Amino acid sequence: MWWGVGAALLANVLYSAGFVLEKRALGALPEVTVRRPARLLRLVLGSPLWIGGSLALAAGFAAQLAVYRTLPIAAAQGLFVSGLVLLVLLSARLLGEETSGRERYALGAILLALLMVVLSLRESGADADTVGRDAPYPLILLVCVPALAAGVWLYSSAERNARHRHRLPTTGVEYGVAVGLLYGVSSLAVKGVSSHLTSGVGASAVALLRSPYPYLLLFTGAFGLVMSQAALQRCRASLIVPVCTTVTCLFTAVLGTLSFGEELPDEPLRLALRVLGTVLAVTVLLAMPKHDTAPRSPATPRS
């Protein structure tokens, strides 16, 4: 149980570092767009800094597999939220993104939420946490397919609005929600993959290929890569990632817990700590500023 907590914190470090490195690399590249995915991939694969960020994210994915094998989904989401503290600090230090007083207060509240979730965990005993191992495939598809469609549609809508000449400056909320839906599906797929890593390599591979999880990962990986890079280049990482994380955590904690049949603690104190810690973390994310107040340079008039 506790090494799962350590794996979650390690995943937070790797994910935060990966996002910041990719954001910094994208700042030095020409504008990328989902309408030209081949050009986007060519540009980012030519950046050593971006490759370093993507490797950090891949390592975070491996750590996430360990987390889902040892911790309930709701508890894992509460721990993953704490990574935003490091992300905001790294964004301020390495990207020059200013942190408001409101955001600084939010960091303290997120750390309190992290402590509450950790205190709610129990590894042994009659009230030990149960970790779901499997979910009905039709239920997973019923949950994931509409979410994927909604994410792609919302992102496309945001892209159309962004091309309007007299549009308001983008805040990143639409991009964050769209990418968050894809990452929520990816998180459930990671949970499903972890549940199949219980037997020999051959048997696990065959069982995994018969499940929807690797195909959901391929879809979210391909679309998430292109969509997230364009969004990161246009918006502050310290704004778009909290929005994305909020959607991912809500999606995974609620629908993942139901899909994999995981139960909340029966002990009143632990139940209160688990629920209130997760609610506090999500509430703080929802209350964080979603609008970038930094001045923008005037757009070049079109001929």
Buried (B, 14 or more C-beta within 10 A) or exposed (E): BEEBBBBBBBBBBBBBBBBBBBBBBBEEBEEBBBEBBEEBBEBBEEBEBBBBBBBBBEBBBEBBBBBBBBBBBBBBBBBBBBBBBBBBBBBBEBBEBEBEEEBEEBBEBBEBBBBBBBEBBBEEEEEEBEBBBBBEEEBBEEBBBEBBEBBBEBBEEBBEEBEEEEEEBBBBBBBBBBBBBBBBBBBBBBBBBBBBBEEEEEEBBEBBEEBBBBEBBEBBBEBBBBBBBBBBBBBBBBBBBBBBBBBBBBBBBBBBBBBBEBEBBEBEEBBEBBBBBBEBBBBBBEEBBBEBEEEEEEEEEEE
